[in-house]
Amino acid sequence: MRPWGDQFMDFVARERSLLHGFGPWRRAPDKNPGYIPTRLSGSSTLRSGGSTLWKKRMKYVDSGSSCLAVLAACLLAGGCRCMREAEEESGQGNMIDVVVRGADPTGRIDATGILTRLHRLGRPVYYPNGTYLFNGATLDFSGGVRFESPAGVIVRNDISPSPIIVFDDDGNLIGLQQNHLEQNELELGGPLPFRSGSLVPPPPGRPLPTLPVDILAHWYNDFGLECRRTNRGSGWIGWYYWSWNFHAAPGDGYDPSRHPLLGFYRGDDPVVLDWQCRWLCEYDVRGVILAWSSRDPEAALARWDRPASSLYWLHQLFNRTPNFKLLKYVMWAPTPWLPSTPENRARVERGWIALVENIYLRYPNRYSLRVGDRRYPVLYLWEEGAVRGVFDNFRGAEKTHAFYARIARRFQQAGFDGVALFARHPYMPKTAERARLEQAGVLHFRAYYSDPLSRDTRTYRKLVENFEPPSDPHTIVNSVTARHSHTPHPSRWKCPGSTPALFRELLSKAVRHVRSRPSMPQVITCYNVAEWAEGGPGLQPNMRDRFGYLEAVRSALAPTCNQDKPKGK
């Protein structure tokens, strides 16, 4: 432990702003003329609504005995405080009160240094109600943190009045938001990684109970990925930094509904992914449809463990994200647009086989469609037309269907009954073709991605009012949380006005639709988990709606949660 004298001199240095210097006379603090903080008198700091109380004193202090009295009071207060600090630094004592230790609860004086030092002590840190200004990069939460009340404490920075230390709706500490300092390559002096933010790992989630309808959420991850920063050919670097939605962003400007509660996060950080998976499971999302693509899928899967790979976030998800095991997954099958040549057909088939063997047969939480007691693992086809182009050169689908049968056979060799294909832009097989496919163990369904299934998409309210999902038993119904693009995303969709309440109405319609049609798969896909720029708020908490969109899922499923579920696992 450091000598008491050294600790006291540190205290005097920290508290010099309260002394205002000594001279022939000294005026009381300007914000409270004629008052002195109670801690200068040696008494305990008092709080009323998060504010320090001030005690009436002489308006002026002369250089004689009164000055000596104030100095004596300071010595007493300093000694008491240094004793408390020594006790805390030695691993004893109670929770550290940040106001007692000098943090300004009004938000007018920067408390970065004080908060950083207190959190580093490894002791529980207590925040009385108030506003605290923090502009540092990280905080150490290893000792724990407690707020006097969730709504009464705001830790903010100079950029925004919004809180940057956040909790979820169950009271779990999430931590200090990532990239809350809103740094990009210009501020960092080049394409360097941002370091601000300190998220804590989430607690384990709960296994999802059996529900009448399975919600499968499309998950296209495009933000904060290391490949965006290091591989300039993989996309705009602004997607890495989130600079398109900073508070000073040009174009459409800052949108709090596109600002994740996790902050402007690193999308391949396992802690980020773990929180996202926990919340999806907690709010009754059965599984996720994981987006990826490559012109050489076998090679891409072989190097997915490299940070510069566009599949690195999937490697982190499958291997370093505990709560992901509670979710079911569906992978995009490789559908690259390639000329119809024997070499390309072999390349695509090797990619599918690599996907089956390295993912589906290795990681057991795959999503399977059930028909009676039969199980069919599901693959999602982003562009079925591309598969037909490679195998049949767009003339029929005979070779394509033979290829599907070979994939089904590989699953059958592993103990399944075949494969289920959810195909976007499908080539819908005729009755005889479908019968041959099913005999070979291939179930084929039309599926969607961001399609709203509505006659009117001028606003999100009109989209909901005119929602008309198909009733074909070979179709998967789709829903969308939002469908309004933010600059500079090239999609430029226009469908303003999405809210959690309207999304709940839309999803409730979709649930009632499939429940009233037992011949349809009891599955609904949902765009999106986190396509913040192209679509808007998704199935993750944001700074405007918090958990509203996730609550909508739980609410939409609640009316039918006690009914038996005929399909899906």
N, C-alpha and C positions, 0 to 999 in steps of 0.2 A: 504494500500500500504506500502511496506517496506521502511524504511528511505533511503534517497538519499545516505548517506554515506555508508550504507551496500551494496547498489546496486553497488556503485563505487568500493568497495573493491572486490566484486564478479567479476567485470569487469577486474580489475587488475589481479586477479588470473587466469581468463580465457585467458588473453592476455600475460601471462608471457613468452610464447614461442616466442613472437615477440621482447621482450626486450633483450633476451639472457643474462640477468644479467648485472649489472653495475660493473665496475672496472676501473683501470687506463685507459683502452681503450677497445673498443668493435668493432668487425668486423661486416660488413654488412651481411645479410642472405646469406648463402653459395650458394643457387641456383641462386642468382642474385648479384654477388659481386659488391659492389659500388652503390647499389640501395636500396631504402627504400620504403615500400608500401605507396601508396598515403594516405591511411587512417591514417598513423602515423603523417602525416602533418596536420591532422584535416580536410582535404577536403573529399568530398564524394568518396566512392569507385567507380572506373571506371572499365568497363568491355569491352573487345574486344574478341569476340568469346568465351565468358565464362571464360576468364583469367583475373586475377587482374593485372592492369598496375602498374609499378614500377617507381618511380621518382629518378633521379640521385642525389646522395648526396656524402658527404665526405666519403672516404673509411674507415677512422678511426675516432672515436669520443673520445676526451680526457675527462678527469674527471672534467674539468672546466666548462666554460660557455656553451660549445656545449652540454655537457651532460645535463645541466639544461634546455637547449632549447628543447632537445628531450623529457625530462620529462614533460615540459610544454605542448608540442604538444600532448603527451599521455594523460595528464590530460584533455585537451580540447576535444580530441576524445572520451575519456571515459565519460566525462560529456554529450556530445551529444548523445552517444549511450545509456547511462543509461536513459536519458530523453526519447529516443525513446522506450526503453524497458518499462519504467513506463507507457508511453502512451498506448502501446499495451496491457500491462497487465491490464490496467484499462478499456479495452474494446473500446478504441478509436484508431484512426490512420488508416493507409492504410495496404495493403497486406504486409506480412512479407517476405522480400527478404533474402533467406538463405545465400547468399554470403555476403551481408552487415552484417549479424549477425555472420559471422565467419566460415561458411562451406567452405571447400576446393573444388573448382570446377574442380580440375585436377584428383581427384580420388586417390591421393597419401597419403592423410592424412585421417584417419578414422573420419567421421563426425557423428557417431552414437549418441553421447551425445547431440550435438548441434541440430540435426534434431529431436530427441525425445523431447527435451525441447521446441523447437519452435512449434511443432505440438500440444503440450499440452496446448498452450496458447488459443486454440479455435478460432484463427484468420486464415484467408486465408493465405496459405503459397505459396510463389512464388519461383520457381527454374529457375534461368537463365541457358542458355545452358551450359552444362558441364557434368562431370562425378562425382558422389558422392558415397562415400563408406559408407555403412550402414550394420552393423552386429547385430542390435538389433532384438528383437523378434516381437515387434508390433509397430504400429504408430497410432496416433489419427487423423483421417481424418474428424472429426466433423466440423472443421472450413473451410474445402475445400482446394483444392490444384490446382495450375496452373503451367504448364510447359511453358517456353518461346516458345518452339516448340516441337511437339511430337517426332521427330527424333533427336533433339538436346540435350535432357536430358536423361541421364542414371543414375538411382540409382541402384547400384549393391552391392554385398557382396564379401567376400574374396573367396568364393567357385567358382564363375563363373563370367565372364564379362557380362553375359546377364542381362537385366533389371529385377528387382524384384518389382518395382512399375509399374503397367501396366494399359493401357487403351484399350477399344475396338475400332473397326474401325469407330464408330460414335462419338468418342471423350469422351465417358463416362468413368469416373474413375472406375476401377475394384478394385484397392487397392493394398495392399502389399501381394504378393503371400503366400499361406499357405505352411508351412514347408519349407520355402526357406533356412533355416539353415540345412536342410537335417539331422534331428535328428532321431535316431531309438532307440530301447531298449538298445543297448550297450552304446550309449552316455548318455541316460537318466537314466541309472542305473536300468533298469527293464522295464516291459511293461507299461510304463506311457504314458499318452496322450501327443502328441506334441502340443505346444501352439503358435508357431510362425505363423505369418500371420495376416493381418487385412483387410478383404474384406468388401466393402461397399455394401449395398443392391442395386440391379439394379433398374432402372426405369421401369415402367409398359411397357409391350410389346404391340404390336398391334394385333388385331384380324386378323386371317389369311383369305385372300379372297378365293373365290371359284376358284379352280384350276382344270385343266382337268384330272390330275392323282393325287391320294393321295399317298404321301410317308409316310410309317409307319416304324419307325426306331426301331430296336431291342435294348433294353436297359438292359444290364446285368451290374449291379453295384457291384464291388468287391474291391474297394480301399478306404482306410481311414474310413472303417466302424467300429463303436465301438464294434460290436460283434466279429470282428476279433481280437481285442485287449483283450477283457475281457473273451471271451469264446474260450479257446485254442483248443476245438474240432471243431471249425467252419472254420479252415483253417490256413494257414501259416501267422504268424504275420507280415511278410514282406509285405504282401499285404496292411496292415494298414499303415505302414510307407512309402511305395513306395521305400524301400531300393534297390529293384531290378533295379531301373533306376536312382539312385544317380550318381553324376559325378564320384565317385570313385567305382562304382559298379563292381563286378567281372562278368565273363561270357561275355555276349554281350556288356556290358558297357552302358554308357549313350547314349540315343537316344533322340534328341530334338523333334522329331516328336511324341514321346510318353510322352512328358512333357507338361501337360496342361497349358494354359495361366493362369488359376486360381492358378497354383502351384500344389504341391503334396497335393491335397485337402482332406478334410474330407468328405467322400461321403454321410454322413447323415446330413450334415450341411444345414439348410434351405436356407442360403444365396448362397451356392454353387449350390444347386438344382435350385434356382430361376434364377441365371444367365444361367444355362444350358437350362432351359425351355425357357427363353426369346430368346436365340440365335436360338434354334430349330424353334420356331415360326417365328422369324424375317427372317429366311432364307427358309421359305416355307415348312418345315416339318409338315405334317398334324397331326401326332400323334406318340405315342410310344407304343411298345409292351413290357410290364414290366415283367421281369423274376423273378420268385421265385419258390421254391419247398419245400415240407415238406411231411414226411410220415404220419403226423397227421395234415392235413391242417386246420381243424376246430379249433383245439387248437392253432395252429400257428397264425391264424387270430385274435383269442381272445386276444393274448398277444403281438400284433404287436407294441403297444405303449411303450414297454420296450426297453431301449437302447441296452440291450444284445441280443435282438431278431434279427434274420437275416432279418426280414421284417421291422425293425425300419425305414430304409431309405424310405420305401414306406409310412409308417405312416407320416413321415415328408413331403413327396412329396404331399400327398393328403390333409394334414391338415395345413401345415405351409409354403406353397410355392405358393404365389399369381399367378405367371406367368404360373403355371401348369394348371390353369383353362382355359388358351387359347389353350391348346393342347387337342387332343383326346387321350384316352387311350384304350389299349387292355390288359387284364390280362392273364397270363398263367393260364390255368385251372389245378388243381392238377392231376398229372399222376404218382403217386408213383408205383414202382414195388413191388407188394404185391401178395401173394398167393391167389388163387381164393377160398375165403371162404365167407360165409354169413356176418361174422363180418367185413371183409375188404370191401366187396361191400357196406355195410352200412356206413362205415367210409369214403370211397371215395365220396359217394353221399352226405353225410352231409357236406363234404368239399366244393363240388360244390355249394350246396344250400347256405352255409355261404358266399361264394364268391359273388354269385348273390345278396343276400339280404344285405350284409354289405358293398359291394363296388358298384356294378352296379346299384342297386336301391337307393343308398345313394348319390353317386357322379355323377352329371348329364353329365359330359363331356366325357362320354363313346363314343367309335367309333361304329357306326352302318353302316352296308352295306345296301344300298338301292336297291330295285328292284321295279321299278315303284314308287308307293307311299307306299310301304311296308318297314318296318325298322327291321333289324336283328342285335342286338348287337353281337359283335364278341368276341369269346374266342379263345385263341391260345393253341394248344395241343403240348407240347414238345415231348411227346412219346405216340402216339395213341396206339401203341402196348401194352403199360402197361395197358391202360384202357381195352382193349380186354382181356388181361391176367387176370384181376380181375373179369370181368363180364362173359367172355365166355371161360376162360382157353385156349385161342388161337384156339378154334374150332368154326369157323364162327364168326358172329357178331350180332346174333339175340338179345341177352340180352343187348349188348352194345348199339344197336340202340334203344331199348326200353328205356334205361337209357337216351339217348340223347333226346328222345321225352318228357320225364318227365321234363328235364331242359328247353326245349322249352316251355312247358306248364307253367312253373313258370314265364318265361318272358311274355308270352301271358296274364297271369293274371295281369301283371303290365302294360299292354297296348301296348306291342310290338307284332310283327307278328311271333316271334320265335327267333331262335338263329342261327348264322353263326359260323361254326367251321373251323379254319385254322389249319390243322393237319400236323405235321411233322411225317415222317415215317408212312404214313396213310395206312389204309385198305380201298382201294377205293371201294365204293359200286358198285354193278352191276346195270344195268339199272332199273330193277324192285325194287331193294332195295333203290336206289336213289329216285325213284318216291314215295315210301312209306315214306321216310324221309322228303321229301319236303312237302308232304301232312300233315305231323305232325308238320311242321314249322321248319325243320332242313335243313340248307344249309351246304353242306360239300365240302371243298376245300383242295387240296394238297398245303402245304406251306413248306417253307424252313427256315433255320436259317443262317448258314454260308456257305451254298452250293454256289459255284461260277457259276454253270450252264455253264461251259466252258470245252472244250475238252483238253485244255492245260493250266496247272497252274504252269509251271516251273518258270515263272516270271509274274509279274502283267501285263506287256505289252502283253504277249502272252495270258493271261487270257482274256484281253479285246478283242484282235484280234479274239479269238476263242469262243466268247460269243454266246451261242445258247440257248436262253430261250425256254421253251415249249409253244405250242399254244393251249393246251387243255383248254376249257372254264371253267374247274373246277380246275384250277391251278393258284396260286398267284406267279407272277414273283418276283425273288429275285435279289439283287445286293449286292456287298461288297465294302467297302471303302478300305480295306486292308486285307491281309490274311497271315501274316508272323509273327510267334511267337518269343517272346523274352525270353531268359532264366530268371528264371527257369520254365516257364510255361510248363506243361507236353504235351500240344498238339503238339509242335514241327513242326508246319506247316512251309513250305518253299515256299514262293512266293514273292521274293524281288522286289523292284522297284515301289511301289505304289506312286502316286503323285496326287494332286488335278486335274491336267489336264487329266490324264488318267481316273480317276474316273468320271469326267464329261463326257468323251467319252463313258464310260460303261453305265452310267445312261441315257444318251441321247439315246443309242441303246435300252435300256429297255423301255423308254417312247415311242419311235416310234413303238416298237413292240406291246405294248398293245393298243396304239391309233389306230393302223391299224387293230385291231381285236376287234370290239365292243362287241363280245360275251364274251370276257374275262372280269373279274373284272378289273376296272380301278384303280388298286391298285398295288403298288410296295413296297415290304419290303426291308429294307436295314440293313445289318450288317456293322457297329455297331454305337451306340452312344459313348460308352466309354469302350470298351474292349481293353484297352491299351496294355496289355501284350500278350494276346492270338492272337489278330488280328493285332493291330497297330493303327495308327491314325484313328479317326472316326469323327463323326459329332459334334465335339467340337473344338474350336481353340487351337492350340498347338504352341510351341515355334519355330518350324521350318516353318510351313506353315500358321500360324495364322488362318484366317478364310477361307482358301482355299477350304477345303472340303465342308463347308457350302455354299460357293459361287458357287461351282459346282452344288449343288442341285438347287439353284435359276436359274442358267444358263441353266441347262438341261430342266427345266420346262418352261422357257421363250418362246421358239418358239411356244408353243401350249397353252399359258395361256389364249388366247382369245376365245378358243373353248369351246363348251358346254361340261359339264362333266356328263356322263350317270349314274355313280354309286358312292356310298360312301358318308358318311357324318360324 
